[in-house]
């Protein structure tokens, strides 16, 4: 019984570890992107390293349980690479170019709510207002949304004061651009640099284009959680599916980069920090983290996994304060508390639904066992004519 209770919290522990890994990746990415590395080149190398590092693990751990890789499954994995990394990132970068960093982060933080809404018509998630679990899911989702918007739009007074330094001046204020999760870490790094420049008239004219691009990117990133839910059922091998998806994503990003940038010198890596950051982001950020998210989607559904997205901002800020001497503002503190409370309410509601579902399955098994153990009496019918004879 105690082991079963502990297993219920495995997805929570896994998602918390994933958020910590993403937060560390954000701090490393902040340094190399501010150094001028091309973002599409980084995505290509990152996904390629992820595919190379996961391939032997997938081969040895899943070689006996791996189903046949059919053409429909390959198409789903190719589509997962598009909505999870390559094209989605391009849409967000286009949106940031025409709008602003703060505005783009507001869209990124809408991912949990949009995922929840998109999951309803497909039957992946359900709402039962009559049950306490259903009401908690709605309240928790809305609280996470409110806290994420507050994190983005309200700054407030600084709570901790640091003396400005040249290193911190280059990256100040960038923790508010932390991603919603996954490969969206790179977008926040670029958005922080774009926010420092004054908007041009061309950007103002293309505000509608930027809004459409951001909304499309948010829909695609939210769709990844739903698509992954379908993939985990049809191809339940997290390591293999993640390795294939990373390879497709690397190929897509390379083609997109070669189509936009014709200068081959951008592919040359310079500095140990750049190489180590790419290796970490590839093996951990795009490798193990995506495996963990796929497993959590399989166990608890897409909404549960997407609900942890704004939590990356909080963990990134915790790391950045002592390391990079980032300022903590009142808005960040209040928004973080609201996100934590909303996440707790959502997880409580999901846990209630899991308990109800498990109790129904347990009661059904008990009833079936009783029917099998019940003595079967043979009924013999004797007619009146047989008695007379």
Secondary structure per residue as TSV (DSSP state, phi and psi in degrees):
chain	resnum	aa	ss	phi	psi
A	1	X	-	360.0	-43.4
A	2	X	H	-64.7	-37.5
A	3	X	H	-65.5	-38.0
A	4	X	H	-66.5	-37.7
A	5	X	H	-66.6	-37.6
A	6	X	H	-67.9	-36.4
A	7	X	H	-64.4	-28.3
A	8	X	H	-63.1	-27.9
A	9	X	T	-96.9	2.4
A	10	X	H	-58.9	-47.6
A	11	X	H	-59.5	-36.1
A	12	X	H	-64.3	-43.8
A	13	X	H	-65.6	-41.6
A	14	X	H	-63.7	-45.3
A	15	X	H	-66.9	-35.1
A	16	X	H	-64.6	-42.9
A	17	X	H	-63.9	-37.2
A	18	X	H	-64.4	-42.1
A	19	X	H	-63.8	-38.9
A	20	X	H	-63.7	-42.2
A	21	X	H	-64.1	-40.9
A	22	X	H	-64.7	-38.4
A	23	X	H	-64.3	-42.2
A	24	X	H	-64.0	-40.1
A	25	X	H	-61.7	-36.7
A	26	X	H	-62.5	-41.7
A	27	X	H	-65.1	-40.3
A	28	X	H	-68.1	-40.9
A	29	X	H	-65.1	-33.2
A	30	X	H	-58.4	-38.3
A	31	X	H	-72.7	-46.3
A	32	X	H	-77.2	-32.9
A	33	X	H	-71.2	-38.9
A	34	X	H	-65.9	-19.8
A	35	X	T	-79.5	-5.4
A	36	X	T	104.6	11.4
A	37	X	-	-73.1	139.8
A	38	X	-	-67.6	132.4
A	39	X	H	-69.5	-36.4
A	40	X	H	-70.9	-32.9
A	41	X	H	-64.6	-42.1
A	42	X	H	-61.9	-44.7
A	43	X	H	-60.8	-42.2
A	44	X	H	-61.8	-49.7
A	45	X	H	-64.1	-41.0
A	46	X	H	-62.4	-47.3
A	47	X	H	-69.4	-34.1
A	48	X	H	-66.2	-42.6
A	49	X	H	-64.0	-38.5
A	50	X	H	-61.5	-43.7
A	51	X	H	-65.9	-41.4
A	52	X	H	-67.4	-41.2
A	53	X	H	-73.2	-30.5
A	54	X	H	-86.3	-21.7
A	55	X	H	-59.7	-49.9
A	56	X	H	-66.1	-35.0
A	57	X	H	-63.7	-43.6
A	58	X	H	-64.9	-36.3
A	59	X	H	-67.0	-45.6
A	60	X	H	-80.0	-34.5
A	61	X	H	-84.6	-27.9
A	62	X	H	-121.8	15.9
A	63	X	T	-70.2	-27.7
A	64	X	T	-89.3	-20.9
A	65	X	T	-112.2	2.3
A	66	X	-	-76.5	123.2
A	67	X	-	-75.3	173.2
A	68	X	-	-69.5	133.7
A	69	X	-	-83.9	97.8
A	70	X	-	-87.0	170.9
A	71	X	H	-64.6	-43.0
A	72	X	H	-61.3	-39.1
A	73	X	H	-66.8	-40.5
A	74	X	H	-61.7	-39.3
A	75	X	H	-64.8	-40.2
A	76	X	H	-63.1	-40.2
A	77	X	H	-68.3	-37.8
A	78	X	H	-64.0	-41.5
A	79	X	H	-67.6	-35.2
A	80	X	H	-63.7	-36.9
A	81	X	H	-65.7	-34.4
A	82	X	H	-69.2	-51.5
A	83	X	H	-78.8	-15.2
A	84	X	H	-98.5	-16.4
A	85	X	T	-147.4	-74.0
A	86	X	H	-65.2	-68.6
A	87	X	H	-67.5	-35.2
A	88	X	H	-60.8	-43.0
A	89	X	H	-64.5	-38.7
A	90	X	H	-63.5	-39.0
A	91	X	H	-65.3	-41.0
A	92	X	H	-68.0	-39.0
A	93	X	H	-64.9	-38.1
A	94	X	H	-64.9	-40.7
A	95	X	H	-65.5	-39.5
A	96	X	H	-64.2	-38.0
A	97	X	H	-61.8	-37.0
A	98	X	H	-96.3	-13.2
A	99	X	S	-118.6	-110.8
A	100	X	-	-156.6	166.5
A	101	X	H	-66.8	-44.7
A	102	X	H	-62.7	-42.4
A	103	X	H	-64.7	-37.9
A	104	X	H	-67.7	-37.4
A	105	X	H	-65.6	-32.2
A	106	X	H	-61.6	-36.6
A	107	X	H	-70.5	-40.6
A	108	X	H	-60.8	-37.1
A	109	X	T	-77.3	-5.5
A	110	X	T	-84.0	-4.9
A	111	X	H	-56.9	-46.4
A	112	X	H	-59.4	-41.9
A	113	X	H	-69.9	-43.6
A	114	X	H	-64.4	-38.0
A	115	X	H	-61.8	-42.1
A	116	X	H	-63.9	-42.7
A	117	X	H	-68.3	-41.2
A	118	X	H	-69.0	-25.9
A	119	X	H	-77.1	-20.4
A	120	X	H	-64.3	-52.3
A	121	X	H	-66.4	-21.8
A	122	X	T	-86.5	-2.9
A	123	X	T	75.6	8.4
A	124	X	S	-71.5	-36.7
A	125	X	S	-124.9	150.7
A	126	X	-	-132.7	156.2
A	127	X	-	-122.1	125.8
A	128	X	-	-124.2	96.8
A	129	X	T	-61.9	-25.5
A	130	X	T	-70.4	-26.7
A	131	X	S	-91.8	150.9
A	132	X	H	-67.3	-34.3
A	133	X	H	-64.8	-41.9
A	134	X	H	-64.5	-43.0
A	135	X	H	-65.1	-37.5
A	136	X	H	-65.6	-36.7
A	137	X	H	-63.3	-42.5
A	138	X	H	-67.5	-47.1
A	139	X	H	-64.8	-43.2
A	140	X	H	-64.4	-40.2
A	141	X	H	-64.0	-44.3
A	142	X	H	-66.5	-35.2
A	143	X	H	-67.6	-41.3
A	144	X	H	-61.6	-40.3
A	145	X	H	-63.2	-46.3
A	146	X	H	-63.0	-41.9
A	147	X	H	-67.1	-38.0
A	148	X	H	-66.0	-41.2
A	149	X	H	-65.9	-38.9
A	150	X	H	-64.9	-38.8
A	151	X	H	-59.9	-34.5
A	152	X	H	-85.9	-43.9
A	153	X	H	-95.3	-24.7
A	154	X	-	-111.0	123.1
A	155	X	-	-96.7	-56.7
A	156	X	-	78.9	-176.5
A	157	X	-	-78.1	148.1
A	158	X	B	-72.0	139.0
A	159	X	S	-97.6	-25.4
A	160	X	S	-127.7	133.6
A	161	X	-	-112.3	128.4
A	162	X	-	-119.8	150.0
A	163	X	-	-73.0	131.5
A	164	X	-	-66.0	140.4
A	165	X	-	-129.5	157.3
A	166	X	H	-59.4	-36.3
A	167	X	H	-69.7	-40.1
A	168	X	H	-75.7	-26.7
A	169	X	H	-67.3	-27.4
A	170	X	H	-72.2	-25.2
A	171	X	H	-121.0	8.9
A	172	X	T	-64.7	139.3
A	173	X	T	83.2	0.7
A	174	X	G	-82.6	-13.7
A	175	X	G	-68.7	-17.1
A	176	X	G	-76.9	-10.0
A	177	X	G	-100.9	22.6
A	178	X	-	-63.8	151.2
A	179	X	-	-81.3	171.6
A	180	X	S	-79.9	-8.6
A	181	X	S	132.3	164.3
A	182	X	G	64.6	-144.4
A	183	X	G	-71.7	-3.5
A	184	X	G	-70.7	-2.5
A	185	X	H	-60.5	-37.7
A	186	X	H	-66.4	-33.1
A	187	X	H	-64.1	-40.7
A	188	X	H	-65.3	-33.4
A	189	X	H	-67.7	-41.8
A	190	X	H	-71.7	-35.8
A	191	X	H	-65.2	-32.0
A	192	X	H	-66.0	-36.4
A	193	X	H	-73.9	-33.8
A	194	X	H	-71.9	-28.4
A	195	X	H	-70.6	-20.8
A	196	X	T	-76.0	-21.4
A	197	X	S	-90.0	148.4
A	198	X	-	-74.8	140.5
A	199	X	-	-67.7	137.1
A	200	X	-	-89.5	162.3
A	201	X	H	-59.1	-31.7
A	202	X	H	-63.0	-38.4
A	203	X	H	-67.5	-37.2
A	204	X	H	-65.5	-38.5
A	205	X	H	-67.4	-30.8
A	206	X	T	-96.4	22.9
A	207	X	H	-60.6	-39.7
A	208	X	H	-66.5	-40.4
A	209	X	H	-61.5	-42.3
A	210	X	H	-63.5	-40.9
A	211	X	H	-63.6	-42.0
A	212	X	H	-64.2	-41.7
A	213	X	H	-64.8	-42.3
A	214	X	H	-65.2	-41.7
A	215	X	H	-65.9	-40.7
A	216	X	H	-64.5	-40.5
A	217	X	H	-64.8	-39.0
A	218	X	H	-65.4	-40.8
A	219	X	H	-63.3	-40.4
A	220	X	H	-69.0	-40.8
A	221	X	H	-67.2	-37.9
A	222	X	H	-68.3	-33.9
A	223	X	H	-66.8	-25.4
A	224	X	H	-61.0	-40.4
A	225	X	H	-63.8	-38.9
A	226	X	H	-70.7	-41.8
A	227	X	H	-64.6	-38.1
A	228	X	H	-66.2	-31.6
A	229	X	H	-63.0	-38.0
A	230	X	H	-72.5	-39.9
A	231	X	H	-65.3	-39.8
A	232	X	H	-63.8	-25.3
A	233	X	H	-82.0	-38.9
A	234	X	H	-85.3	-26.8
A	235	X	S	-140.4	77.2
A	236	X	-	-78.7	55.5
A	237	X	-	-130.0	95.7
A	238	X	H	-63.8	-40.5
A	239	X	H	-68.3	-44.9
A	240	X	H	-66.6	-45.9
A	241	X	H	-64.4	-38.2
A	242	X	H	-68.6	-38.9
A	243	X	H	-64.3	-43.4
A	244	X	H	-66.4	-42.1
A	245	X	H	-63.1	-40.1
A	246	X	H	-64.8	-38.5
A	247	X	H	-64.7	-45.8
A	248	X	H	-60.6	-41.6
A	249	X	H	-64.9	-40.8
A	250	X	H	-62.8	-42.1
A	251	X	H	-64.9	-43.3
A	252	X	H	-64.6	-43.8
A	253	X	H	-65.9	-38.4
A	254	X	H	-64.6	-43.6
A	255	X	H	-63.7	-42.9
A	256	X	H	-64.7	-39.5
A	257	X	H	-67.5	-42.9
A	258	X	H	-67.1	-28.6
A	259	X	H	-75.0	-29.4
A	260	X	H	-94.2	-44.9
A	261	X	-	-112.9	122.3
A	262	X	-	-96.3	-3.0
A	263	X	-	-83.8	114.3
A	264	X	G	-77.2	-12.7
A	265	X	G	-69.6	-17.5
A	266	X	G	-70.9	-13.7
A	267	X	G	-84.7	-5.6
A	268	X	-	-84.4	124.7
A	269	X	-	-87.5	134.6
A	270	X	-	-127.5	125.8
A	271	X	S	97.5	146.0
A	272	X	H	-68.7	-35.2
A	273	X	H	-63.3	-39.3
A	274	X	H	-64.1	-45.6
A	275	X	H	-65.6	-46.0
A	276	X	H	-64.7	-37.9
A	277	X	H	-66.3	-39.9
A	278	X	H	-67.0	-40.8
A	279	X	H	-63.5	-45.1
A	280	X	H	-63.9	-46.7
A	281	X	I	-63.8	-33.6
A	282	X	I	-74.9	-48.6
A	283	X	I	-74.6	-39.0
A	284	X	I	-98.5	-55.2
A	285	X	I	-64.1	-52.1
A	286	X	I	-94.9	-10.4
A	287	X	I	-97.9	-83.5
A	288	X	I	-63.4	-36.5
A	289	X	H	-66.0	-40.3
A	290	X	H	-70.3	-32.7
A	291	X	H	-63.5	-44.7
A	292	X	H	-63.8	-41.5
A	293	X	H	-65.5	-38.5
A	294	X	H	-63.5	-39.5
A	295	X	H	-66.0	-40.7
A	296	X	H	-67.3	-36.7
A	297	X	H	-62.8	-39.0
A	298	X	H	-67.4	-38.7
A	299	X	H	-82.9	-43.6
A	300	X	H	-120.4	-6.2
A	301	X	-	99.6	166.7
A	302	X	H	-70.5	-33.9
A	303	X	H	-67.0	-41.4
A	304	X	H	-58.0	-45.4
A	305	X	H	-68.8	-42.3
A	306	X	H	-69.4	-23.9
A	307	X	T	-64.9	-21.2
A	308	X	T	-83.4	-2.6
A	309	X	T	-57.9	-52.5
A	310	X	T	-65.7	-16.2
A	311	X	H	-66.4	-22.1
A	312	X	H	-63.7	-37.4
A	313	X	H	-58.5	-41.6
A	314	X	H	-66.4	-47.4
A	315	X	H	-66.4	-38.2
A	316	X	H	-62.2	-40.6
A	317	X	H	-65.1	-36.9
A	318	X	H	-63.0	-39.2
A	319	X	H	-74.1	-36.2
A	320	X	H	-75.0	-25.7
A	321	X	H	-63.6	-53.9
A	322	X	H	-76.9	-28.3
A	323	X	H	-84.1	-51.2
A	324	X	H	-106.9	5.2
A	325	X	-	55.9	45.1
A	326	X	-	-74.3	149.6
A	327	X	-	-81.1	140.5
A	328	X	-	-105.0	125.2
A	329	X	B	-106.5	164.6
A	330	X	H	-61.8	-39.7
A	331	X	H	-62.8	-37.8
A	332	X	H	-65.5	-39.9
A	333	X	H	-67.1	-47.7
A	334	X	H	-65.4	-44.4
A	335	X	H	-62.0	-38.8
A	336	X	H	-64.6	-41.3
A	337	X	H	-64.4	-40.4
A	338	X	H	-64.3	-41.2
A	339	X	H	-63.2	-42.8
A	340	X	H	-64.0	-43.7
A	341	X	H	-64.0	-44.7
A	342	X	H	-63.3	-39.5
A	343	X	H	-65.0	-39.6
A	344	X	H	-64.1	-42.5
A	345	X	H	-64.4	-43.3
A	346	X	H	-62.8	-43.6
A	347	X	H	-66.3	-35.7
A	348	X	H	-64.4	-42.0
A	349	X	H	-64.6	-42.7
A	350	X	H	-64.3	-38.5
A	351	X	H	-66.0	-37.4
A	352	X	H	-62.1	-43.6
A	353	X	H	-65.3	-38.3
A	354	X	H	-64.3	-41.4
A	355	X	H	-63.3	-42.7
A	356	X	H	-64.4	-42.7
A	357	X	H	-64.5	-42.5
A	358	X	H	-67.5	-35.7
A	359	X	H	-67.2	-36.3
A	360	X	H	-66.0	-42.8
A	361	X	H	-64.5	-40.4
A	362	X	H	-65.3	-42.7
A	363	X	H	-64.3	-37.0
A	364	X	H	-66.2	-40.9
A	365	X	H	-66.0	-37.3
A	366	X	H	-64.9	-42.7
A	367	X	H	-64.1	-41.6
A	368	X	H	-65.7	-36.2
A	369	X	H	-68.4	-37.9
A	370	X	H	-65.1	-39.7
A	371	X	H	-65.1	-35.5
A	372	X	H	-73.2	-34.3
A	373	X	H	-84.2	-15.4
A	374	X	S	-65.6	137.8
A	375	X	-	-67.9	135.2
A	376	X	-	-94.7	114.0
A	377	X	-	-92.2	131.2
A	378	X	-	-86.9	124.5
A	379	X	-	-93.3	121.4
A	380	X	-	-111.4	121.2
A	381	X	-	-99.5	130.2
A	382	X	-	-118.2	124.0
A	383	X	-	-82.7	162.4
A	384	X	H	-68.1	-34.2
A	385	X	H	-66.8	-34.3
A	386	X	H	-67.5	-33.7
A	387	X	H	-67.3	-42.0
A	388	X	H	-62.4	-38.7
A	389	X	-	-67.8	360.0
